[in-house]
Amino acid sequence: MDLILFFIVMILYMFITYHVIALKYTKSRAFSGFRAETRALLVAIHVWIVISNILLYFWLVWRDYNPPHIILRAAGILMFSSGLFIIFWGIHSLRKAVFVPENRVIVSGPFAFVRHPMYFGGITGAIGLALIAGSLLGLVYSFFLALVLSHISNAEEKDLEARFGMEYAGYKKKVPKLFPRAW
């Protein structure tokens, strides 16, 4: 398949599958209100969507590989590593809240800098990988990824506002959504 056609199909796949994730929030309004089995199924679908999109992205940048200048490659390695670190830091910070619900907004760790640090880490990592590979299609994909993750975060935030009320509204006023402030 032609690389440009594959890229277009991949972008459509990303839009469709990530919107399935957004539906989880727009339809439920209380993810925690589902039975444990249903929550486990929804999380499994969510994980499959993320992993399948990551694998497709790796394939795209591998196919669109254009050896970049060493400075771009170094910047890409730094961004990719930073993105992975932010994702795992966010997962670590959420671990207790997800498995031992305390019914509070998480405002520490990476959540002190952005409301959706794992999305920020994913976007940062995607840009970094595109720079490592010298992939223009990877950079364009990263832009669309940011748009899609912004849409999903809007759906998540409606759910969070319904669950946490004024506590989340105050947090939302203080902390940016996807990209940290440059201070």
Contacts in CASP RR format, 6 or more apart in sequence:
PFRMAT RR
TARGET T0000
AUTHOR 0000-0000-0000
METHOD contacts of the structure
MODEL  1
MDLILFFIVMILYMFITYHVIALKYTKSRAFSGFRAETRALLVAIHVWIV
ISNILLYFWLVWRDYNPPHIILRAAGILMFSSGLFIIFWGIHSLRKAVFV
PENRVIVSGPFAFVRHPMYFGGITGAIGLALIAGSLLGLVYSFFLALVLS
HISNAEEKDLEARFGMEYAGYKKKVPKLFPRAW
1 9 0 8 1.000
3 60 0 8 1.000
3 63 0 8 1.000
3 64 0 8 1.000
3 137 0 8 1.000
4 137 0 8 1.000
6 60 0 8 1.000
6 63 0 8 1.000
7 60 0 8 1.000
7 137 0 8 1.000
7 140 0 8 1.000
7 141 0 8 1.000
10 56 0 8 1.000
10 57 0 8 1.000
10 60 0 8 1.000
10 141 0 8 1.000
11 141 0 8 1.000
11 144 0 8 1.000
13 52 0 8 1.000
13 53 0 8 1.000
13 56 0 8 1.000
14 53 0 8 1.000
14 56 0 8 1.000
14 141 0 8 1.000
14 144 0 8 1.000
14 145 0 8 1.000
14 148 0 8 1.000
15 144 0 8 1.000
15 148 0 8 1.000
17 49 0 8 1.000
17 52 0 8 1.000
17 53 0 8 1.000
18 49 0 8 1.000
18 53 0 8 1.000
18 148 0 8 1.000
18 149 0 8 1.000
18 151 0 8 1.000
18 152 0 8 1.000
19 148 0 8 1.000
19 151 0 8 1.000
19 152 0 8 1.000
20 45 0 8 1.000
20 49 0 8 1.000
21 45 0 8 1.000
21 46 0 8 1.000
21 49 0 8 1.000
21 152 0 8 1.000
22 151 0 8 1.000
22 152 0 8 1.000
22 154 0 8 1.000
22 155 0 8 1.000
22 156 0 8 1.000
23 155 0 8 1.000
24 31 0 8 1.000
24 42 0 8 1.000
24 46 0 8 1.000
25 31 0 8 1.000
25 152 0 8 1.000
25 155 0 8 1.000
25 156 0 8 1.000
25 158 0 8 1.000
25 159 0 8 1.000
26 155 0 8 1.000
26 158 0 8 1.000
28 34 0 8 1.000
28 159 0 8 1.000
29 158 0 8 1.000
29 159 0 8 1.000
29 162 0 8 1.000
30 159 0 8 1.000
30 162 0 8 1.000
30 163 0 8 1.000
31 39 0 8 1.000
31 42 0 8 1.000
31 159 0 8 1.000
32 39 0 8 1.000
32 101 0 8 1.000
32 163 0 8 1.000
34 42 0 8 1.000
57 126 0 8 1.000
57 129 0 8 1.000
57 138 0 8 1.000
57 141 0 8 1.000
58 129 0 8 1.000
60 135 0 8 1.000
60 137 0 8 1.000
60 138 0 8 1.000
60 141 0 8 1.000
61 129 0 8 1.000
61 130 0 8 1.000
61 132 0 8 1.000
61 133 0 8 1.000
61 134 0 8 1.000
61 135 0 8 1.000
61 137 0 8 1.000
61 138 0 8 1.000
62 133 0 8 1.000
64 133 0 8 1.000
64 134 0 8 1.000
64 135 0 8 1.000
64 136 0 8 1.000
64 137 0 8 1.000
64 138 0 8 1.000
65 133 0 8 1.000
65 134 0 8 1.000
65 135 0 8 1.000
66 133 0 8 1.000
66 134 0 8 1.000
66 135 0 8 1.000
66 136 0 8 1.000
67 134 0 8 1.000
68 131 0 8 1.000
68 132 0 8 1.000
68 133 0 8 1.000
68 134 0 8 1.000
72 131 0 8 1.000
72 134 0 8 1.000
73 131 0 8 1.000
73 132 0 8 1.000
73 134 0 8 1.000
75 128 0 8 1.000
75 131 0 8 1.000
76 127 0 8 1.000
76 128 0 8 1.000
76 129 0 8 1.000
76 130 0 8 1.000
76 131 0 8 1.000
76 132 0 8 1.000
77 128 0 8 1.000
77 132 0 8 1.000
78 128 0 8 1.000
79 124 0 8 1.000
79 125 0 8 1.000
79 127 0 8 1.000
79 128 0 8 1.000
79 131 0 8 1.000
80 124 0 8 1.000
80 125 0 8 1.000
80 128 0 8 1.000
80 129 0 8 1.000
80 131 0 8 1.000
80 132 0 8 1.000
82 121 0 8 1.000
82 124 0 8 1.000
82 125 0 8 1.000
83 120 0 8 1.000
83 121 0 8 1.000
83 122 0 8 1.000
83 124 0 8 1.000
83 125 0 8 1.000
83 128 0 8 1.000
84 121 0 8 1.000
84 125 0 8 1.000
86 110 0 8 1.000
86 117 0 8 1.000
86 118 0 8 1.000
86 120 0 8 1.000
86 121 0 8 1.000
86 122 0 8 1.000
86 124 0 8 1.000
87 117 0 8 1.000
87 118 0 8 1.000
87 121 0 8 1.000
87 122 0 8 1.000
89 109 0 8 1.000
89 110 0 8 1.000
89 117 0 8 1.000
90 109 0 8 1.000
90 110 0 8 1.000
90 111 0 8 1.000
90 117 0 8 1.000
90 118 0 8 1.000
91 118 0 8 1.000
93 106 0 8 1.000
93 108 0 8 1.000
93 109 0 8 1.000
93 110 0 8 1.000
93 111 0 8 1.000
93 117 0 8 1.000
94 106 0 8 1.000
96 102 0 8 1.000
97 104 0 8 1.000
97 106 0 8 1.000
103 163 0 8 1.000
104 164 0 8 1.000
104 167 0 8 1.000
105 160 0 8 1.000
105 164 0 8 1.000
105 167 0 8 1.000
105 168 0 8 1.000
105 171 0 8 1.000
107 171 0 8 1.000
107 175 0 8 1.000
109 117 0 8 1.000
110 117 0 8 1.000
110 120 0 8 1.000
111 117 0 8 1.000
111 175 0 8 1.000
112 175 0 8 1.000
113 175 0 8 1.000
113 176 0 8 1.000
113 180 0 8 1.000
114 120 0 8 1.000
114 175 0 8 1.000
114 176 0 8 1.000
114 177 0 8 1.000
114 178 0 8 1.000
114 179 0 8 1.000
114 180 0 8 1.000
115 153 0 8 1.000
115 157 0 8 1.000
115 171 0 8 1.000
115 172 0 8 1.000
115 175 0 8 1.000
115 176 0 8 1.000
115 177 0 8 1.000
115 178 0 8 1.000
116 149 0 8 1.000
116 153 0 8 1.000
116 156 0 8 1.000
116 177 0 8 1.000
116 178 0 8 1.000
119 149 0 8 1.000
119 152 0 8 1.000
119 153 0 8 1.000
119 178 0 8 1.000
120 178 0 8 1.000
120 179 0 8 1.000
120 180 0 8 1.000
122 145 0 8 1.000
122 149 0 8 1.000
123 142 0 8 1.000
123 145 0 8 1.000
123 146 0 8 1.000
123 149 0 8 1.000
123 178 0 8 1.000
126 138 0 8 1.000
126 141 0 8 1.000
126 142 0 8 1.000
126 145 0 8 1.000
127 139 0 8 1.000
127 142 0 8 1.000
129 135 0 8 1.000
129 138 0 8 1.000
130 136 0 8 1.000
130 137 0 8 1.000
130 138 0 8 1.000
130 139 0 8 1.000
130 141 0 8 1.000
130 142 0 8 1.000
131 139 0 8 1.000
146 178 0 8 1.000
149 178 0 8 1.000
150 177 0 8 1.000
150 178 0 8 1.000
153 177 0 8 1.000
153 178 0 8 1.000
157 168 0 8 1.000
157 172 0 8 1.000
157 177 0 8 1.000
160 168 0 8 1.000
161 168 0 8 1.000
161 169 0 8 1.000
161 172 0 8 1.000
END
